[in-house]
Amino acid sequence: MKEPGTPFLLDLDGVLVTEDSSWNSLHDAFGTRGPARPHFEAFARGDFGYREFMRRDIALWGRRKLDDIEAVLNRTRLMPGAVEAVASLRALGFLPMILSAGIDILARRVAEKLEITDWASNGLEIGGDGHLTGEGVFRVDLRDKVPAARTLLGRRGCKLESSWCLSDNASDALLLAACARPVVFVPEGAAPNGAFPPHWPRISRLSELIPLLQPFP
């Protein structure tokens, strides 16, 4: 088995886990999906940035306990084939990394399950009493993950231009275009989550990722 070397950036929501958004999982659990919709629409229009979008989303949950948040996110399921795909990436000489604009509580949990040591995601600020303060910890921009990717890769002395990337969402277009080899994940039976260049490879199951990689060192 080779030592991991070539970075492989993996999206989290909708790729390594079946739920499409850790934010929406919490909205569904707390009954705030409806009030959150205008915030996302305003963010999509460019009315404000992702940091403010996070703050507005978190404010809808009030002074929830950290335990309440973890209880919801702990119900998130791994995507079928995730364990095998990540293990195979290592065997082929890749260094799996998670890069997500979702919530770090889930990213940390999935990283531990998949034995991934390198990951980056956004956080929820927790007060000394164990409750949400209403603020977020901004690390990864949903619309432009490139700066966060360079920071994450830089810790390993790696470059984005030498990395592979896997995502299911066209919001990652800048990241996918900047990496060496983009791969689009469109789960079987689902519609593409946005428009992607037709020449980018697509897979519908994580098990299809490994045959795509095997010709490469």
N, C-alpha and C positions, 0 to 999 in steps of 0.2 A: 504494500500500500504506500502511495506517495504521501509526502508531507503536504498539507494544504498550502496552496500558494496563490493561485489566481482567485481574486475576490469574486463572489457571486452575491449580488444584492437582491434580497427577496422582500417583496411587499408582504404585509401581514394580513390585513383584513381582505377577505375574499380570495386569498392565495394560500397562506399557511393555515388559516382558519376558515370555517364555512360562513361565519357571519360577515356581512359586507362592510360593517362599520362598528367599531367599539363604541363610538359616540351614540350611534342609533340604538345599539343594544341597551345602553343606559336610558336613553329617551323612552324606549318602549317599556322598560321596567318601571320607570317613574311617571309614565303618562305625560311626557312632555314633547312627544314627537311633533304634534301640531304646532305648538308655540315656537318650536325650533325652526320650522320650515322657513319663515320669513328671514331669519338670520342667515341661513344658507343661501337663500336667493339674493340677499343683499351682498353677501360675500362674493357670490358668483358674478354679480354685476360689477364688482370692483369697488363697492362703496367703502369697504374697509379691509384690512389685512387679516391674516389667519390668527394672529395673536388676539385681536379684538373678537373675532368669530368664536374662538375658544372661550373667552371671558363671558360672552353672552350665553353660550351654551351652558357653561358651568353654573351661571347665575340661576338658570331655570331649576336646578336641582336643590337649591336652598342649602341649608346646613346639614347635608347628609353626612353620616359617619363613613369613614374609610371602610369599615366592615361592610356597609351596605353596597359600596362600589365593588369591592372585591367579590362579594357574594354573587353579584350579577355577572361579572366578567369571568368568574371561575366556571360558569356554565358554558362558556364558549368551547366549541368543538374543533379539534384539529381537522384540517382538510384530509380526506382519504388519500393515502399515499405520501403524506408529508414526512413521516418518520423515515420511510424508505428512500425518498428522494434526497433528503438532506444527508443521510448516511452514504448514499451513492455519490453525491457531490464530493464528499471528503475522499472517498476511495478513488475518484478520478483526478484528484489533485486540486480541488477547489476549496476556497475558504468561504463557507456560507456566512452571510451577515443579514440581519433584519433591519430594514429601514422603513419606518412607518410614521404617518402623520396622526395615527391613532394614539391610544393611551398606554403609557409605559407599564402600568400594572399588568396588562395583558401581554405586552411585548416581553416583559421579564419572565412571565410564567411560561410562555411558549418557548422562549430561548432556553430556559432550563430543561423543558421536556425534550427539546431537540438537541440539547448540548451545544448550543450556539453561544459563543462567548462575546461576540461583537454585535451590538445592536444599538439603535437610537430611535427614540419615540418621544412624544410629548407627555407632560406630566400634569397632575392635579396638585395644587398647593394645599397642604394639610396643616391645620393649626395644631398647637400644642395639646388641644383637647381632643384631637382625633377626628375633627370635623373639617369639611371643605371650607376654605376661606372665601371662595368665589373667584379665585384667580387661577390661571393655568401656568405651567412652566413650558415656555415655547422653545422648541428645539428643531422641529421639522415642519417646513411650510408645505401645505397640501399642494399648492400650485407649482412650487419650484423646490424640489428636494435636492437639487444639485449642491447648494452650499453645505447642507447637512451631510450629504454623501461624501463630499470631499473631506469634511472634518472626521467622519467615521473612518474612512479609508486611510486618512493621513496618520491615524494612530498606529497603523500597521505599516506605514511607509509605502502604501499602495496608491495608485492613481485611478481615477474614474475611467479614463480613456483605455485602461487595460482590463476593465471589469465587465462581467456579464450582469444583466439585470432582468428580473422577472416581475411583471406587474399585470394586473387585470384592469387597470383604470387609465383612461386617456389623460387624467390629471397629471400623470407621471410622464407625459410626452417629453418634457425637457430632459428629464433624467434618462429616459430610454434612448433619446437621440444622442446624448452625450457619452453614453457608455460604449464599450467596444462591440458588444453583441446584445441587442435587446431581444427579449422573448415575451410574447403576449400570452396571457392566460385567459381563455374564455371557457369557463366550466361547461361541460357537456349539457346541452339543453338550454343554456342561457344565451341571451343576446350580448354582443360586445358592449362593454361599458365605455362607449365613446368611439370615435373614429381613430383608426391606426393606419399607418402606411401599409399598403398591401404586401410589400416585400419583407416585412418583419415576420419572423417565424411565429406560428401560433400553436399552442397546445390546448387540449380540452381536459386533460387529466395530468396530474403531477407525474404519473408513471411514464408519460410521453417525453418528459424532460431529458431523461438519461440517454435514450437513443439519439437524441439531438446533439448531445455533447460528446459521445464516445469517440468520434473521429478526431477530437482535439486532445492535446496533451494536458 
